[in-house]
Each structure stands twice: as C-alpha cells, then as structure tokens.
Amino acid sequence: NGKIMVAGGQKDASGTQVLSSIEIVDPVARTVSAGPMMGSARSSHVAVPFRIQGKEFVLLSGGAGLKGSLASAELYDVATNNIVPLGAQMTEDRVAASAVFMPSGQILIQGGLKNFTPGALQVNAAGAELFNPVSRTFSKAGSLSIDRYSSALALTDAGRAITFGGNSSARIEATSERFDAATGQWTAGPVLAQARENLTLTPIRDGRLLAIAGNNQGMSP
C-alpha cells in the first residue's frame, strides 16, 4: 500500500529496553501513526513482506528480547493493521539473521546468532530455514557447509539465494554458498578476494552481485 512499517527495535544501546510497538509511516501524507503491538518485544529480527491469496502480510521472526535470541514469529496483516500470532516457532532461535523472499513463494531465513544471551562471551552461528506462508510453518532449509552470522544474503537472477562472507565463530569467511529451493541443497559458490563480515550484497543490472565493505578484524559481538 506504499506505506512503511517500523517494528520493534530497542531504545537504548545496552538492549535493556526492547520494543514491541509498531509505527506506520505514510510517505505521501508525511505522517506517522501507531500500529498494533507485537506479541513479543524484539530487536534485530527479520521483517519480510509477502502476498498470498491477494492479501499482504509481513513476517516478523526471531530477533532478541530481554533474555536473548528468540524463536517466536508473528505476522502483520496490512489490510487490518493487526498482528496475527503464529503457533509455529522457528527451527532455531536467532538474532540478526538475513532473509529473502524466494521465487517458490517461501521465505528463506539464514544465519544470525543462536543461543544468544546478553553478555555472552561465546556465540554460535545459526543455519537456515524456510517459512511457508501457506501452511504458516517453518522447516529446516538444508545444511550449509559453514553456518555463519554477520553474512550477506541476496537473490540471484537465476532465482537462487546466495550467502557471502560472515563469521563462522571460528573465523571470518570469504566463502559463499548457494541455495536451490528446488533441491533444498546448498552448494559452494565463488570466494571473495577478502574475508569479511557485516558486509552488504547488492544485485546489479548485469546479473552480478556487488559485495561492499564490512570488516575482517573479528570485531562482531
């Protein structure tokens, strides 16, 4: 509908004030209005819009609450401006994951930190899973050879998702892996000239992907 949804987040740098509120921005009217409250306060979650049977929704899943990473998920119904609870949980709790809407109609969620708690000294990378908007359930999406967080995820012209770089908990990665929704398998992709995490990955018009910036000094949480 041309509007922008702002959902959750945190009010302070330490993460002790996690928000469950939603605001709706109307760029045409230049107004901001209150939306519904999410069922769970969450920050660093994924928010992916999708359409099904002529209706528009936004998947809000994962992220971090006051006690750490979440496996819960919910839907925002654009037409009714309401939150729709989901009975199903993600296959893994995760915070700061990446997600893309696949040509198959499913949503691929990859990476992020699992089993994360505030002040944790050791972090672990989450794998990948798919959200099915028809059944409103989550399922495991194959197995990456290297689970990674702070990676970048994008969709190629061929309709495959690809993740680059990131941190495997053991090291910062230069490798990439492609996901084929038809087979449910991940395969090795090209290798970056430089290992990096917290990068951006942008498709450009000639079919290539542009990987920009990030860091390679191991400074992720």
Helices and strands as residue ranges (DSSP letters): E 4-7, E 22-26, E 31-34, E 46-52, E 55-61, E 64-65, E 68-69, E 73-77, E 82-85, E 98-101, E 107-110, E 113-114, E 124-125, E 128-132, E 137-140, E 152-155, E 161-164, E 176-180, E 185-188, E 200-203, E 209-212
